[in-house]
Every structure is written in C-alpha cells, then in structure tokens.
Amino acid sequence: MKVDIKHLESLSKLNIVDSQEDKFEQDLVKILNFVNEITELDLPEEKKTMGVSLSSLREDEVTEQEQCDVLANAPSKKDGCYLTPLVVE
C-alpha cells in the first residue's frame, strides 16, 4: 500500500520532516493494515458495538439545592436562570 505523505501533510496541516517521511508512511500503513484486520474479524453482532446499558444510568433530575449551587456564582440571574448580554438584535 502506497500512501501520499505530501497530500496527507497538506490535508492535516502537519509539517513532516523529509527524513521522517518513510517512517511515518510505514507506521501509517501498519495502522491501516491493523484496522483492516479488525474489520475482517467475524464477531457476533453484540460484540461489534460498545454501548452502555441504559439500566445502569441514573435519572437526570435537578433538585432545588443543585440549582441554587449552580446559580450562586452567576454574575447576573433572574427567575432561576442565567442572564447573558444580548448578542443579537
């Protein structure tokens, strides 16, 4: 597999030293080959995704105490909300 290092360098806004181009290309090819190997593995569907069980998450509830704590450092507030300067007319 041949990788156009100069093209990647311009796309990524990286400055790759000429003496390091060969090493960079070799490392990149190794990474790409490894990714290809992973995608070719025959894994059961449930092993292909890493998810979080929704049953392990807590309910997102705001308590009165939490709201007071959050607004305690607000420079300006009104009716339990932050006041911000108007930026659009």
Secondary structure, 3 states (H helix, E strand, C coil): CCCCHHHHHHHHCCCCCHHHHHHHHHHHHHHHHHHHHHHHCCCCHHHHCCCCCHHHCCCCCCCHHHHHHHHCCCCCEECCEECCCCCCC
